[in-house]
Amino acid sequence: MLRFLIKRLLLASTTLVAISIVTFLLFFAVPSSPAWVMCGRNCSPERIAQVEKSLGLDQPLPVQYTEFVKGIFVGRTIDDAGTLRECDAPCLGYSFRSKEPVTDTISRSLPVTVSIVVGAMVVFLTVGIGLGMLAALKKGTVFDRAAIGASVGFASTQTYTLGGVLLLVFVYSTGLLPNPHYTPITQDPLDWAAGMLLPWITLGLINSALYARLSRAQMIETLQEDFVRTARAKGLPARVVTRRHALRAAITPIVTIAGVDLGGYLGGVVITESVFSLNGIGREAADAVADLNLPLVMATVLLAAFFIVTMNIIVDMLYAVIDPRVRLG
């Protein structure tokens, strides 16, 4: 286990470094300059050169990247229009647009994304896996056909369509729910849940379709395995066979998908955040790309990559817990 963990951590570190380099290079492949975006169309070339110097964009790319990496570990001094500003580690720089530390932007928007993702995962795992397992146990019945039909319907629905309909019905027409908003859970748990309810339902129902079909297929396949037939032949109750034997084997590939989805969603659910006007990581990243805001782009990309590689390591380690046949080495 320790050898496996060390290998995966080294691979994860290499992956993060490679992603940061590629993102850094792609940013400078864009023909526009952040200085031009910040200064405006009527800026003179001299003024644009001054803005680029204040942003550190006049330095060679290797120097800029080295300074960025250095700031993450030991901090750095940033020249802000002639004013030297100390940026303590982990320093991800200052936003080109708002001039605030990128870490402040991340710390403000990350709880919003985490709130959306955690609640939505509870919805789509509960609904999707529950519906899929029941459909597998009732294969060929009306319930099975209805469950498959519902999953296909939700899988074909776009986030902005379902989100817009839910907003129209429950917020603007009936007023049954408040307009989606974010309140820290430590401040008011009930208001936090009320403000996140529609994003949870929207993201949860759309993603539950995949888990319903996947869990149904896995359960049907598992129920036909020899070890399940052996358990039945021993006279074990159907409930015990399903829960202790079939479910545990069928859920292994579902854990993989759920882990990868969690890592990806924590990096930002752009469309969901945009539909419900929530300033999460995804929306901040989209705005940063539009504004050519390199420090914020780098920070959000690295954060998303970190979540994905971390969740992949956790999923691999969970395999040994879920399925004793799997050994890590």
C-alpha positions in Angstrom: 0.0 0.0 0.0 2.8 2.5 0.9 4.7 1.8 -2.3 1.5 2.3 -4.3 0.8 5.6 -2.5 4.3 6.9 -3.1 4.1 6.0 -6.9 0.7 7.7 -7.2 1.8 10.8 -5.4 4.9 11.1 -7.6 2.7 10.7 -10.7 0.2 13.2 -9.4 3.0 15.8 -8.8 4.3 15.2 -12.3 0.8 15.6 -13.8 0.2 18.9 -11.9 3.5 20.3 -13.1 2.8 19.3 -16.7 -0.7 20.8 -16.6 0.6 24.1 -15.2 3.2 24.3 -17.9 0.7 23.6 -20.7 -1.8 26.1 -19.3 0.9 28.7 -19.0 2.0 28.2 -22.6 -1.5 28.1 -24.0 -2.3 31.4 -22.3 0.4 33.2 -24.2 -0.7 31.6 -27.4 -3.7 33.9 -27.3 -3.2 36.9 -29.7 -4.6 39.4 -27.2 -2.7 40.8 -24.3 -4.1 41.1 -20.8 -2.7 44.6 -20.8 -4.9 45.5 -23.8 -8.0 44.1 -22.1 -7.3 46.0 -18.9 -6.3 49.3 -20.6 -9.0 49.5 -23.3 -9.1 50.1 -27.0 -7.8 53.7 -26.9 -4.6 52.8 -25.0 -1.4 53.9 -26.6 1.4 51.4 -27.2 3.4 53.1 -24.5 0.7 52.8 -21.9 0.2 49.1 -22.8 3.9 48.5 -22.4 3.7 50.1 -18.9 0.8 47.9 -17.9 2.6 44.8 -19.1 5.6 45.8 -17.1 3.5 46.3 -14.0 2.0 42.8 -14.5 5.4 41.2 -15.1 4.4 40.2 -18.6 7.5 41.8 -20.1 9.7 39.1 -18.5 10.7 35.9 -20.5 8.2 33.0 -20.1 10.6 30.8 -18.1 11.1 33.6 -15.6 7.4 34.2 -15.2 6.7 30.6 -14.7 9.6 30.2 -12.2 8.3 33.1 -10.2 4.8 31.6 -10.2 6.0 28.3 -8.9 8.3 30.0 -6.3 5.3 31.9 -5.0 3.3 28.8 -4.3 6.0 27.4 -2.0 7.8 30.3 -0.4 5.9 33.4 -1.5 7.2 36.3 -3.6 7.2 40.1 -4.0 4.9 41.4 -6.7 5.3 44.8 -8.4 1.9 46.4 -8.6 2.2 49.5 -10.7 5.4 50.5 -8.9 4.2 49.4 -5.5 5.9 46.3 -4.1 3.4 43.9 -2.5 4.4 40.9 -0.4 2.5 37.8 -1.3 2.8 35.1 1.3 2.9 31.4 0.4 0.9 29.9 -1.1 1.0 32.9 -3.4 -1.0 32.4 -6.6 -0.6 36.0 -7.6 -3.0 39.0 -7.8 -5.9 39.2 -10.1 -5.3 41.3 -13.2 -8.9 42.6 -13.0 -9.7 43.1 -9.3 -6.2 43.4 -8.0 -7.1 41.2 -5.0 -5.0 38.1 -4.1 -6.1 35.1 -6.1 -6.2 33.0 -2.9 -9.0 35.3 -1.6 -11.0 34.8 -4.8 -10.6 31.0 -4.4 -11.4 30.9 -0.7 -14.6 32.9 -1.5 -15.8 30.9 -4.4 -14.7 27.4 -3.5 -17.3 26.9 -0.7 -20.0 27.8 -3.2 -18.9 25.0 -5.6 -18.4 22.5 -2.8 -21.9 23.2 -1.5 -23.4 22.6 -5.0 -21.4 19.5 -5.7 -21.9 17.8 -2.3 -25.6 18.2 -2.3 -26.0 17.2 -5.9 -23.9 14.1 -5.4 -26.2 13.0 -2.6 -29.1 13.4 -4.9 -27.7 11.7 -8.0 -26.1 8.8 -6.1 -29.2 8.2 -4.0 -31.7 8.5 -6.8 -29.4 7.0 -9.5 -28.1 3.9 -7.7 -31.4 3.3 -5.9 -33.4 3.5 -9.1 -30.9 1.3 -11.0 -30.7 -1.4 -8.4 -34.5 -1.6 -8.1 -34.8 -1.7 -11.9 -32.3 -4.6 -12.0 -34.2 -6.6 -9.3 -37.4 -6.0 -11.2 -36.0 -6.6 -14.7 -38.6 -6.7 -17.4 -41.4 -5.2 -15.3 -43.2 -1.9 -15.8 -41.1 -0.3 -13.1 -37.9 -1.3 -15.0 -39.2 0.2 -18.3 -40.3 3.4 -16.5 -37.0 3.8 -14.7 -35.0 3.4 -18.0 -37.3 5.8 -19.7 -36.9 8.4 -17.0 -33.1 8.0 -17.0 -33.0 8.5 -20.8 -35.2 11.6 -20.4 -33.0 13.2 -17.8 -29.8 12.3 -19.7 -31.2 14.1 -22.7 -32.0 17.3 -20.8 -29.6 20.2 -20.6 -28.7 21.9 -17.4 -29.8 25.3 -18.5 -33.2 23.9 -19.7 -34.1 22.0 -16.5 -32.6 24.8 -14.3 -34.6 27.4 -16.2 -37.9 25.5 -15.9 -37.3 24.9 -12.1 -36.6 28.6 -11.6 -39.7 29.6 -13.6 -42.0 27.2 -11.6 -40.7 27.3 -8.1 -39.2 30.8 -7.9 -40.8 33.2 -10.3 -44.3 31.8 -10.7 -45.2 30.2 -7.3 -42.5 31.7 -5.0 -42.3 28.4 -3.2 -38.5 28.6 -3.0 -36.2 31.6 -2.7 -33.9 32.6 -5.5 -30.8 30.4 -5.4 -28.1 32.0 -3.3 -25.2 31.0 -1.1 -25.2 31.4 2.7 -22.4 29.8 4.7 -23.6 26.6 6.4 -22.1 27.7 9.7 -24.1 30.9 9.5 -27.6 29.5 8.8 -27.9 25.8 7.8 -31.5 26.1 6.7 -31.0 29.1 4.5 -27.9 27.4 3.1 -30.0 24.4 2.1 -32.9 26.5 0.7 -30.5 28.5 -1.4 -28.8 25.4 -2.8 -31.9 23.2 -3.3 -32.6 24.0 -7.0 -29.0 23.6 -8.1 -28.9 20.3 -6.2 -32.0 19.0 -7.9 -31.0 20.2 -11.4 -27.4 18.7 -11.3 -28.6 15.7 -9.3 -31.4 14.6 -11.6 -29.4 15.1 -14.8 -26.5 13.0 -13.5 -28.6 10.4 -11.8 -29.5 9.1 -15.3 -25.9 7.8 -15.8 -25.8 6.1 -12.4 -29.2 4.5 -12.9 -28.3 2.9 -16.1 -24.8 1.9 -14.9 -25.9 0.4 -11.6 -28.8 -1.5 -13.3 -26.4 -3.0 -15.9 -23.8 -3.9 -13.2 -26.4 -5.4 -10.9 -27.9 -7.5 -13.6 -24.5 -8.8 -14.6 -23.5 -9.5 -11.0 -26.7 -11.4 -10.2 -25.7 -13.9 -12.9 -22.3 -14.6 -11.4 -21.4 -18.0 -9.9 -20.8 -16.7 -6.4 -24.3 -15.2 -6.3 -25.9 -18.5 -7.5 -23.8 -20.3 -4.8 -25.1 -18.0 -2.1 -28.7 -18.6 -3.2 -28.1 -22.4 -3.3 -26.9 -22.2 0.3 -30.4 -21.0 1.2 -29.5 -17.4 2.1 -32.4 -15.0 2.0 -32.6 -12.9 -1.2 -32.1 -9.7 0.8 -28.8 -11.0 2.2 -27.6 -12.2 -1.2 -28.4 -8.8 -2.7 -26.9 -6.6 0.0 -23.9 -8.6 1.1 -22.8 -10.2 -2.1 -24.3 -8.7 -5.3 -24.3 -5.0 -4.3 -20.7 -5.0 -3.1 -19.5 -6.4 -6.3 -21.7 -4.3 -8.5 -20.8 -1.0 -6.9 -17.0 -1.1 -7.6 -17.1 0.5 -11.1 -19.7 3.0 -9.8 -17.2 4.2 -7.2 -14.7 4.9 -10.1 -17.2 7.0 -12.0 -18.4 8.8 -8.8 -14.8 9.6 -7.7 -13.8 11.0 -11.1 -17.1 13.0 -11.3 -16.5 14.4 -7.8 -13.0 15.5 -8.7 -14.2 17.1 -11.9 -17.2 18.9 -10.4 -15.1 20.3 -7.5 -13.1 22.1 -10.2 -16.3 24.0 -11.1 -19.7 23.3 -12.5 -19.8 26.3 -14.9 -23.2 25.9 -16.4 -25.0 25.2 -13.1 -23.3 28.2 -11.5 -24.1 30.4 -14.4 -27.8 29.4 -14.6 -28.4 30.1 -10.9 -26.0 33.1 -10.8 -23.7 31.6 -8.2 -20.1 32.7 -8.1 -18.3 29.4 -7.8 -15.0 28.2 -9.1 -16.4 27.4 -12.5 -17.9 30.8 -13.1 -14.7 32.5 -11.8 -12.7 30.4 -14.2 -14.9 31.2 -17.2 -14.7 35.0 -16.4 -10.9 34.7 -15.9 -10.5 33.1 -19.4 -12.6 35.9 -21.0 -10.6 38.6 -19.2 -7.2 36.9 -19.9 -6.7 36.9 -16.2 -3.6 34.6 -16.1 -3.2 34.3 -12.3 -6.8 33.3 -11.8 -6.8 31.0 -14.8 -3.7 29.2 -13.5 -5.1 28.9 -10.0 -8.5 27.4 -11.1 -6.9 25.0 -13.6 -4.4 23.7 -11.0 -7.2 23.4 -8.4 -9.3 21.4 -10.7 -6.4 19.1 -11.7 -5.5 18.7 -8.0 -9.1 17.6 -7.2 -9.1 15.1 -10.1 -5.7 13.4 -9.4 -6.5 13.3 -5.6 -9.9 11.6 -6.2 -8.3 9.1 -8.5 -5.8 8.1 -5.8 -8.6 7.9 -3.2 -10.7 5.7 -5.6 -7.9 3.3 -6.2 -7.3 2.9 -2.5 -11.0 2.4 -1.9 -10.9 -0.6 -4.3 -9.1 -2.7 -1.7 -11.8 -1.9 0.8 -14.8 -2.6 -1.4 -13.4 -5.6 -3.2 -10.9 -7.8 -1.2 -9.8 -9.4 -4.4 -8.1 -6.2 -5.4 -4.6 -5.7 -4.0 -2.5 -2.5 -4.4 1.2 -2.7 -5.1 
